[in-house]
Amino acid sequence: MAFNIAKKVEVDRVVPVILDERPLLATVTDLTAEPMQDGIILRATGLADTAQWWNVALVKEAAPKGELRYSFRAMPPKADMIGWPAGSVKARQVTAAVFIPLARLQNGTRVIITARDNARSYSPNF
């Protein structure tokens, strides 16, 4: 009986995912792509539950082949602001953007932006 026989195995490249403790925003309301020479700027607009959310970002997540996924995250209001009125729609609206190179968008890659209550997607037309 032979032990310690190593075999070569093909594996996908592993990209480490950093845990982001910011909560998801409530909803994604709009998604636009601005073409650039070597990629796109993907801009997401969304609504928070209340005004004063800050440090807004699109955070890259693990995704199956053919997709790019980002979660729409932000820090909630500081503790001393909890209990204040929710604010108008305009006051609760936030925007974040991410640059995506053309090389990542080829071969039918779909980009999905996920919020707490919904998600929106973008598929480039090359």
DSSP file (Angstrom, degrees, kcal/mol; ACC not computed):
  #  RESIDUE AA STRUCTURE BP1 BP2  ACC     N-H-->O    O-->H-N    N-H-->O    O-->H-N    TCO  KAPPA ALPHA  PHI   PSI    X-CA   Y-CA   Z-CA
    1    1 A M              0   0    0      0, 0.0     2,-0.5     0, 0.0     0, 0.0   0.000 360.0 360.0 360.0 128.5    0.0    0.0    0.0
    2    2 A A        -     0   0    0      3,-0.0     2,-0.3     2,-0.0     3,-0.2  -0.830 360.0-178.0-102.9 132.0    1.5    3.3   -1.0
    3    3 A F        +     0   0    0     -2,-0.5     3,-0.1     1,-0.2     0, 0.0  -0.733  58.7  38.6-116.7 169.5    1.0    6.5    1.0
    4    4 A N        +     0   0    0     -2,-0.3     2,-0.7     1,-0.2    -1,-0.2   0.839  68.6 155.3  60.2  37.0    2.1   10.1    0.4
    5    5 A I        -     0   0    0     -3,-0.2     2,-0.3     2,-0.0    -1,-0.2  -0.863  30.5-151.6 -95.5 115.8    1.5   10.0   -3.3
    6    6 A A        -     0   0    0     -2,-0.7     2,-0.4    -3,-0.1    -3,-0.0  -0.685   9.8-165.5 -90.7 138.6    0.9   13.6   -4.5
    7    7 A K        -     0   0    0     -2,-0.3     2,-0.4     2,-0.0    -2,-0.0  -0.952  25.5-114.6-121.3 143.5   -1.2   14.3   -7.5
    8    8 A K        -     0   0    0     -2,-0.4     2,-0.4     2,-0.0    -2,-0.0  -0.619  36.4-168.8 -75.8 131.6   -1.4   17.6   -9.4
    9    9 A V        -     0   0    0     -2,-0.4     2,-0.4     2,-0.0    -2,-0.0  -0.978  18.4-132.6-126.9 134.8   -4.9   19.1   -9.1
   10   10 A E        +     0   0    0     -2,-0.4     2,-0.3     0, 0.0    -2,-0.0  -0.725  32.8 175.1 -84.3 132.0   -6.3   22.0  -11.0
   11   11 A V        -     0   0    0     -2,-0.4     2,-0.1     3,-0.0     3,-0.1  -0.959  33.1-105.7-134.5 154.6   -8.1   24.6   -8.8
   12   12 A D        -     0   0    0     -2,-0.3     2,-0.2     1,-0.1     0, 0.0  -0.466  48.1 -95.1 -72.5 150.8   -9.7   28.0   -9.4
   13   13 A R        -     0   0    0     -2,-0.1     2,-0.5     1,-0.1    -1,-0.1  -0.506  40.9-136.4 -66.3 131.7   -7.7   31.0   -8.2
   14   14 A V        -     0   0    0     -2,-0.2    -1,-0.1    -3,-0.1    -3,-0.0  -0.815  14.4-162.7 -96.6 125.9   -8.9   32.0   -4.8
   15   15 A V        -     0   0    0     -2,-0.5     2,-0.0     0, 0.0    -2,-0.0  -0.938  24.8-122.6-106.8 120.2   -9.5   35.6   -4.1
   16   16 A P        -     0   0    0      0, 0.0     2,-0.5     0, 0.0    -2,-0.0  -0.345  20.4-144.4 -63.9 140.1   -9.6   36.4   -0.4
   17   17 A V        -     0   0    0     -2,-0.0     2,-0.5    45,-0.0    44,-0.1  -0.921   8.4-142.0-107.3 126.8  -12.8   38.1    0.7
   18   18 A I        -     0   0    0     -2,-0.5     2,-0.3    42,-0.2     0, 0.0  -0.751  21.7-118.9 -90.0 130.6  -12.5   40.7    3.4
   19   19 A L        -     0   0    0     -2,-0.5     2,-0.6     2,-0.0    -1,-0.0  -0.533  27.0-162.3 -69.7 125.3  -15.4   40.7    6.0
   20   20 A D        -     0   0    0     -2,-0.3    39,-0.0     2,-0.1    -1,-0.0  -0.955   8.3-165.3-113.0 118.6  -17.2   44.1    5.9
   21   21 A E        +     0   0    0     -2,-0.6    -1,-0.1     2,-0.0    -2,-0.0   0.466  52.9 113.0 -87.1  -1.2  -19.3   44.7    8.9
   22   22 A R  S    S-     0   0    0      1,-0.1    53,-0.2    53,-0.1    -2,-0.1  -0.514  72.2-116.6 -68.0 137.6  -21.2   47.7    7.5
   23   23 A P        -     0   0    0      0, 0.0    51,-1.8     0, 0.0     2,-0.1  -0.298  31.2 -95.7 -71.3 160.5  -24.9   46.7    7.0
   24   24 A L  B     -A   73   0A   0     49,-0.2    49,-0.3     1,-0.1    91,-0.1  -0.473  40.4-112.0 -69.5 144.1  -26.6   46.5    3.6
   25   25 A L        -     0   0    0     47,-2.8    91,-3.4    89,-0.2    92,-0.3  -0.354  30.3-111.2 -67.7 161.2  -28.5   49.6    2.5
   26   26 A A  S    S-     0   0    0     21,-0.6    91,-2.8    89,-0.2    92,-0.3   0.959  85.4  -3.7 -63.8 -53.6  -32.2   49.1    2.3
   27   27 A T  E     -E   47   0B   0     20,-1.7    20,-1.6    89,-0.2     2,-0.6  -0.979  52.7-131.8-143.7 153.1  -32.7   49.3   -1.5
   28   28 A V  E     +E   46   0B   0     -2,-0.3    18,-0.3    18,-0.2     3,-0.1  -0.934  28.1 175.0 -96.8 121.2  -30.9   49.9   -4.8
   29   29 A T  E     +     0   0B   0     16,-2.5     2,-0.3    -2,-0.6    17,-0.2   0.718  60.8  13.4-101.7 -24.6  -33.0   52.4   -6.7
   30   30 A D  E     -E   45   0B   0     15,-1.9    15,-2.6     2,-0.0     2,-0.4  -0.997  52.9-168.0-153.6 148.8  -30.9   53.1   -9.8
   31   31 A L  E     +E   44   0B   0     -2,-0.3     2,-0.3    13,-0.2    13,-0.2  -0.973  14.4 175.4-141.1 122.0  -27.8   51.6  -11.6
   32   32 A T  E     -E   43   0B   0     11,-2.6    11,-3.1    -2,-0.4     2,-0.5  -0.954  18.0-149.4-129.9 149.6  -26.0   53.4  -14.3
   33   33 A A  E     -E   42   0B   0     -2,-0.3     9,-0.2     9,-0.2    -2,-0.0  -0.974   5.1-161.2-119.5 126.0  -22.8   52.6  -16.3
   34   34 A E  E     -E   41   0B   0      7,-2.7     7,-2.2    -2,-0.5     2,-0.1  -0.921  22.9-130.8-106.3 113.1  -20.6   55.4  -17.6
   35   35 A P  E     -E   40   0B   0      0, 0.0     2,-0.3     0, 0.0     5,-0.2  -0.362  27.6-176.7 -65.9 138.7  -18.3   54.1  -20.4
   36   36 A M  E >   -E   39   0B   0      3,-3.1     3,-0.7    -2,-0.1     0, 0.0  -0.763  42.3 -96.9-123.5 172.3  -14.6   54.9  -20.1
   37   37 A Q  T 3  S+     0   0    0     -2,-0.3     3,-0.1     1,-0.2    -1,-0.0   0.882 121.5  20.2 -60.4 -39.8  -11.7   54.1  -22.5
   38   38 A D  T 3  S-     0   0    0     64,-0.0    64,-2.1    63,-0.0    65,-0.3   0.084 134.7 -26.4-121.8  23.9  -10.7   51.0  -20.6
   39   39 A G  E <  S-EF  36 101B   0     -3,-0.7    -3,-3.1    62,-0.3     2,-0.3  -0.982  72.3 -77.3 166.9-156.0  -13.7   50.1  -18.6
   40   40 A I  E     -EF  35 100B   0     60,-2.3    60,-2.8    -2,-0.3     2,-0.6  -0.960  19.5-133.4-135.4 155.2  -16.9   51.5  -17.0
   41   41 A I  E     -EF  34  99B   0     -7,-2.2    -7,-2.7    -2,-0.3     2,-0.6  -0.965  26.1-156.5-103.5 116.9  -17.8   53.4  -13.9
   42   42 A L  E     -EF  33  98B   0     56,-2.8    56,-1.8    -2,-0.6     2,-0.5  -0.858   9.3-165.8 -98.3 120.0  -20.8   51.6  -12.4
   43   43 A R  E     -EF  32  97B   0    -11,-3.1   -11,-2.6    -2,-0.6     2,-0.4  -0.920   3.6-167.3-113.6 124.6  -22.8   54.0  -10.2
   44   44 A A  E     -EF  31  96B   0     52,-3.0    52,-2.3    -2,-0.5     2,-0.4  -0.918   1.3-166.3-111.9 135.4  -25.4   52.7   -7.8
   45   45 A T  E     +EF  30  95B   0    -15,-2.6   -16,-2.5    -2,-0.4   -15,-1.9  -0.945  19.8 161.1-116.6 141.6  -28.0   54.9   -6.0
   46   46 A G  E     -EF  28  94B   0     48,-2.6    48,-2.3    -2,-0.4     2,-0.4  -0.910  34.6-110.0-150.5 176.2  -30.0   53.6   -3.2
   47   47 A L  E     -EF  27  93B   0    -20,-1.6   -20,-1.7    -2,-0.3   -21,-0.6  -0.954  20.5-154.1-117.7 133.3  -32.1   54.5   -0.2
   48   48 A A        -     0   0    0     44,-2.3   -23,-0.1    -2,-0.4    44,-0.1  -0.542  32.1-111.2 -91.3 167.1  -31.2   54.0    3.5
   49   49 A D  S    S+     0   0    0     -2,-0.2     2,-0.3     2,-0.1    -1,-0.1   0.833  98.2   7.2 -68.2 -31.6  -33.9   53.5    6.2
   50   50 A T  S    S-     0   0    0     42,-0.1     3,-0.4     1,-0.1    37,-0.2  -0.846  89.1 -88.2-139.1 173.5  -33.0   56.9    7.7
   51   51 A A  S    S+     0   0    0     35,-1.3    41,-0.2    34,-0.4    -1,-0.1  -0.281  96.2  52.4 -74.8 171.2  -30.9   60.0    6.9
   52   52 A Q        +     0   0    0     39,-0.6     2,-0.2     1,-0.3    26,-0.2   0.611  62.7 149.8  77.2  17.2  -27.2   60.2    8.0
   53   53 A W        +     0   0    0     -3,-0.4    -1,-0.3    24,-0.1     2,-0.3  -0.598  24.5 177.6 -74.5 145.5  -25.9   57.0    6.6
   54   54 A W  E     +B   75   0A   0     21,-2.4    21,-3.6    -2,-0.2    40,-0.0  -0.851  43.8  50.1-145.1 174.1  -22.2   57.4    5.7
   55   55 A N  E    S-     0   0A   0     -2,-0.3     2,-0.2    19,-0.2    -1,-0.2   0.940  72.3-172.8  55.2  51.4  -19.1   55.6    4.4
   56   56 A V  E     +     0   0A   0     18,-0.2     2,-0.3    -3,-0.1    18,-0.2  -0.528  11.4 157.8 -79.4 138.6  -21.1   54.2    1.5
   57   57 A A  E     -B   73   0A   0     16,-2.6    16,-2.5    -2,-0.2     2,-0.7  -0.995  46.2-121.5-156.9 156.8  -19.4   51.7   -0.8
   58   58 A L  E     -B   72   0A   0     39,-0.3     2,-0.5    -2,-0.3    14,-0.2  -0.938  37.7-156.6 -98.1 116.2  -19.9   48.9   -3.3
   59   59 A V  E     -B   71   0A   0     12,-2.9    12,-2.8    -2,-0.7     2,-0.1  -0.849  14.8-121.8-104.9 122.7  -18.1   45.9   -1.7
   60   60 A K  E     -B   70   0A   0     -2,-0.5     2,-0.3    10,-0.2    10,-0.3  -0.363  33.5-170.7 -63.7 135.8  -16.9   43.1   -4.0
   61   61 A E  E     -B   69   0A   0      8,-3.0     8,-0.6    -2,-0.1     2,-0.1  -0.794  32.9 -85.2-121.7 164.5  -18.3   39.7   -3.0
   62   62 A A        +     0   0    0     -2,-0.3     6,-0.1     6,-0.1    -1,-0.0  -0.444  54.3 177.3 -65.8 144.6  -17.6   36.2   -4.2
   63   63 A A        -     0   0    0      4,-0.1     3,-0.1    -2,-0.1     4,-0.1  -0.992  31.2-100.8-150.2 152.7  -19.5   35.3   -7.3
   64   64 A P    >   -     0   0    0      0, 0.0     3,-1.7     0, 0.0     5,-0.0  -0.275  61.2 -73.0 -68.2 163.1  -19.9   32.4   -9.7
   65   65 A K  T 3  S+     0   0    0      1,-0.3     3,-0.1    44,-0.0     0, 0.0  -0.293 122.5  31.5 -57.0 137.0  -18.0   32.5  -13.1
   66   66 A G  T 3  S+     0   0    0      1,-0.3    44,-2.3    -3,-0.1     2,-0.3   0.431 108.4  84.1  92.3   0.1  -19.7   35.0  -15.4
   67   67 A E  E <   -c  110   0A   0     -3,-1.7     2,-0.4    42,-0.2    -1,-0.3  -0.970  55.6-159.2-134.1 150.3  -20.8   37.3  -12.7
   68   68 A L  E     -c  111   0A   0     42,-2.7    44,-2.9    -2,-0.3     2,-0.4  -0.997  20.8-164.0-119.8 132.7  -19.4   40.1  -10.6
   69   69 A R  E     +cB 112  61A   0     -8,-0.6    -8,-3.0    -2,-0.4     2,-0.4  -0.961  11.2 178.8-124.5 137.1  -21.2   40.8   -7.4
   70   70 A Y  E     -cB 113  60A   0     42,-2.7    44,-2.6    -2,-0.4     2,-0.4  -0.993  19.7-141.2-131.1 139.6  -21.1   43.8   -5.1
   71   71 A S  E     -cB 114  59A   0    -12,-2.8   -12,-2.9    -2,-0.4     2,-0.9  -0.836  19.1-129.9 -98.7 142.7  -23.0   44.5   -1.9
   72   72 A F  E     + B   0  58A   0     42,-2.8   -47,-2.8    -2,-0.4     2,-0.3  -0.808  42.6 170.4 -94.7 104.0  -24.2   48.0   -1.3
   73   73 A R  E     +AB  24  57A   0    -16,-2.5   -16,-2.6    -2,-0.9     2,-0.3  -0.815  14.5 161.9-123.8 155.4  -23.1   48.9    2.2
   74   74 A A  E     -     0   0A   0    -51,-1.8   -19,-0.2    -2,-0.3   -18,-0.2  -0.980  40.3 -99.5-160.7 162.4  -22.9   51.9    4.5
   75   75 A M  E     - B   0  54A   0    -21,-3.6   -21,-2.4    -2,-0.3     3,-0.1  -0.734  41.2-125.4 -86.7 136.7  -22.4   52.8    8.2
   76   76 A P        -     0   0    0      0, 0.0     3,-0.1     0, 0.0   -24,-0.1  -0.229  44.1 -69.1 -73.4 170.5  -25.7   53.7   10.0
   77   77 A P        -     0   0    0      0, 0.0   -24,-0.1     0, 0.0     5,-0.1  -0.156  62.3 -89.9 -57.5 154.3  -26.1   57.0   11.8
   78   78 A K    >   -     0   0    0    -26,-0.2     3,-2.4     1,-0.1     4,-0.5  -0.256  42.1-104.7 -61.8 155.3  -24.1   57.6   15.0
   79   79 A A  G >  S+     0   0    0      1,-0.3     3,-1.2     2,-0.2    -1,-0.1   0.815 119.0  60.9 -55.4 -35.3  -25.8   56.4   18.2
   80   80 A D  G 3  S+     0   0    0      1,-0.2    -1,-0.3     3,-0.0    -2,-0.1   0.572 103.1  53.1 -72.9  -5.1  -26.7   60.0   19.2
   81   81 A M  G X  S+     0   0    0     -3,-2.4     3,-1.8   -29,-0.1    -1,-0.2   0.485  79.2 114.7-103.9  -6.3  -28.8   60.3   16.1
   82   82 A I  T <  S+     0   0    0     -3,-1.2    -4,-0.0    -4,-0.5    -3,-0.0  -0.439  75.2  31.8 -65.9 135.6  -30.9   57.2   16.6
   83   83 A G  T 3  S+     0   0    0      1,-0.4    -1,-0.3    -2,-0.1     3,-0.1   0.249  88.0 125.8  98.6 -12.0  -34.5   58.2   17.1
   84   84 A W  S <  S-     0   0    0     -3,-1.8    -1,-0.4     1,-0.2    -3,-0.0  -0.332  77.4 -75.6 -69.4 162.0  -34.4   61.3   14.9
   85   85 A P        -     0   0    0      0, 0.0   -34,-0.4     0, 0.0    -1,-0.2  -0.242  42.4-117.3 -57.3 150.0  -37.0   61.5   12.1
   86   86 A A        -     0   0    0    -36,-0.2   -35,-1.3     1,-0.1    -2,-0.1   0.828  51.0-136.4 -60.9 -33.3  -36.2   59.2    9.1
   87   87 A G        -     0   0    0    -37,-0.2    -1,-0.1   -36,-0.1     5,-0.0  -0.135  26.7 -55.5  96.0 164.6  -35.9   62.1    6.8
   88   88 A S     >  -     0   0    0      1,-0.1     4,-1.4    -3,-0.1     5,-0.2  -0.195  54.0-102.8 -71.5 167.6  -37.1   62.8    3.3
   89   89 A V  H  > S+     0   0    0      1,-0.2     4,-0.7     2,-0.2     3,-0.5   0.918 124.9  52.7 -57.2 -43.7  -36.3   60.5    0.4
   90   90 A K  H >4 S+     0   0    0      1,-0.2     3,-0.6     2,-0.2    -1,-0.2   0.879 107.9  50.7 -61.1 -38.5  -33.7   63.0   -0.8
   91   91 A A  H 34 S+     0   0    0      1,-0.2   -39,-0.6   -40,-0.1    -1,-0.2   0.757 112.1  47.4 -71.6 -24.0  -32.0   62.9    2.6
   92   92 A R  H 3< S+     0   0    0     -4,-1.4   -44,-2.3    -3,-0.5     2,-0.3   0.484  88.9 107.4 -94.4  -4.2  -31.9   59.1    2.7
   93   93 A Q  E <<  +F   47   0B   0     -4,-0.7     2,-0.3    -3,-0.6   -46,-0.2  -0.582  44.2 175.6 -81.5 134.2  -30.5   58.8   -0.9
   94   94 A V  E     -F   46   0B   0    -48,-2.3   -48,-2.6    -2,-0.3     2,-0.4  -0.933  13.6-155.0-134.4 158.4  -26.9   57.7   -1.2
   95   95 A T  E     +F   45   0B   0     -2,-0.3     2,-0.3   -50,-0.2   -50,-0.2  -0.993  11.3 175.5-136.8 141.8  -24.6   56.9   -4.2
   96   96 A A  E     -F   44   0B   0    -52,-2.3   -52,-3.0    -2,-0.4     2,-0.3  -0.970   9.4-163.8-139.4 155.1  -21.5   54.8   -4.6
   97   97 A A  E     -F   43   0B   0     -2,-0.3     2,-0.3   -54,-0.2   -39,-0.3  -0.955   6.2-166.9-140.1 158.1  -19.4   53.9   -7.6
   98   98 A V  E     -F   42   0B   0    -56,-1.8   -56,-2.8    -2,-0.3     2,-0.5  -0.996  21.6-128.1-144.0 141.7  -16.8   51.4   -8.7
   99   99 A F  E     -F   41   0B   0     -2,-0.3   -58,-0.2   -58,-0.2    -2,-0.0  -0.785  23.5-169.3 -89.2 132.0  -14.5   51.2  -11.7
  100  100 A I  E     -F   40   0B   0    -60,-2.8   -60,-2.3    -2,-0.5     5,-0.1  -0.979  18.7-131.0-123.4 118.2  -14.7   47.9  -13.6
  101  101 A P  E >>  -F   39   0B   0      0, 0.0     3,-1.3     0, 0.0     4,-0.7  -0.292  20.6-117.0 -66.3 151.2  -12.0   47.2  -16.3
  102  102 A L  H >> S+     0   0    0    -64,-2.1     3,-1.2     1,-0.3     4,-1.0   0.857 112.8  64.6 -55.3 -37.6  -13.1   46.0  -19.7
  103  103 A A  H 34 S+     0   0    0    -65,-0.3     3,-0.3     1,-0.3    -1,-0.3   0.823 102.0  49.5 -58.5 -31.1  -11.2   42.7  -19.2
  104  104 A R  H <4 S+     0   0    0     -3,-1.3    -1,-0.3     1,-0.2    -2,-0.2   0.683 110.2  51.8 -79.6 -17.9  -13.5   41.9  -16.3
  105  105 A L  H <X S+     0   0    0     -3,-1.2     4,-0.8    -4,-0.7     3,-0.3   0.539  86.5 102.7 -97.7  -8.2  -16.7   42.6  -18.3
  106  106 A Q  T  <  +     0   0    0     -4,-1.0     3,-0.4    -3,-0.3   -40,-0.1  -0.215  65.8  40.7 -74.4 167.0  -15.9   40.5  -21.4
  107  107 A N  T  4 S-     0   0    0      1,-0.2    -1,-0.2     2,-0.1    -4,-0.0   0.832 132.6 -59.0  64.7  36.2  -17.5   37.1  -22.2
  108  108 A G  T  4 S+     0   0    0     -3,-0.3    -1,-0.2     1,-0.2    -2,-0.2   0.757  76.9 177.8  73.3  25.4  -21.0   38.1  -21.0
  109  109 A T     <  -     0   0    0     -4,-0.8     2,-0.4    -3,-0.4   -42,-0.2  -0.424  14.8-152.4 -64.5 133.0  -20.2   39.0  -17.4
  110  110 A R  E     -c   67   0A   0    -44,-2.3   -42,-2.7    13,-0.2     2,-0.5  -0.895   3.2-145.7-107.1 137.4  -23.2   40.3  -15.5
  111  111 A V  E     -cD  68 122A   0     11,-3.1    11,-2.6    -2,-0.4     2,-0.5  -0.901  14.2-167.0-106.0 128.8  -22.7   42.7  -12.6
  112  112 A I  E     -cD  69 121A   0    -44,-2.9   -42,-2.7    -2,-0.5     2,-0.5  -0.964   7.8-162.6-120.2 128.8  -25.1   42.4   -9.7
  113  113 A I  E     -cD  70 120A   0      7,-3.1     7,-2.2    -2,-0.5     2,-0.5  -0.951  15.6-159.0-109.2 123.6  -25.5   45.0   -6.9
  114  114 A T  E     +cD  71 119A   0    -44,-2.6   -42,-2.8    -2,-0.5     5,-0.2  -0.886  14.7 174.6-111.8 131.0  -27.3   43.7   -3.8
  115  115 A A        -     0   0    0      3,-3.1   -89,-0.2    -2,-0.5   -88,-0.1  -0.564  49.4 -91.5-113.3-175.6  -29.1   45.6   -1.1
  116  116 A R  S    S+     0   0    0    -91,-3.4   -90,-0.2    -2,-0.2   -89,-0.2   0.920 121.8  24.4 -65.4 -43.7  -31.0   44.3    1.8
  117  117 A D  S    S+     0   0    0    -91,-2.8     2,-0.3   -92,-0.3    -1,-0.2   0.547 129.6   0.7-104.3  -8.9  -34.4   44.3    0.1
  118  118 A N        -     0   0    0    -92,-0.3    -3,-3.1     2,-0.0     2,-0.3  -0.946  55.0-139.0-161.1-179.4  -33.5   44.0   -3.6
  119  119 A A  E     -D  114   0A   0     -2,-0.3     2,-0.3    -5,-0.2    -5,-0.2  -0.979   8.3-157.2-147.7 154.8  -30.8   43.8   -6.2
  120  120 A R  E     -D  113   0A   0     -7,-2.2    -7,-3.1    -2,-0.3     2,-0.3  -0.957  11.3-152.9-131.4 153.4  -30.2   45.3   -9.6
  121  121 A S  E     -D  112   0A   0     -2,-0.3     2,-0.4    -9,-0.2    -9,-0.2  -0.900   6.6-158.4-129.4 158.2  -28.0   44.0  -12.5
  122  122 A Y  E     -D  111   0A   0    -11,-2.6   -11,-3.1    -2,-0.3   -90,-0.0  -1.000   4.5-171.5-133.6 131.5  -26.1   45.4  -15.4
  123  123 A S        -     0   0    0     -2,-0.4   -13,-0.2   -13,-0.2    -2,-0.0  -0.984  24.0-130.3-123.6 120.1  -25.0   43.5  -18.5
  124  124 A P        -     0   0    0      0, 0.0     2,-0.7     0, 0.0   -16,-0.1  -0.341   8.7-140.2 -69.0 149.4  -22.7   45.2  -20.9
  125  125 A N              0   0    0      1,-0.1    -2,-0.0    -2,-0.0     0, 0.0  -0.852 360.0 360.0-110.1  93.2  -23.5   45.3  -24.6
  126  126 A F              0   0    0     -2,-0.7    -1,-0.1     0, 0.0   -20,-0.0   0.417 360.0 360.0 -96.3 360.0  -20.3   44.8  -26.5
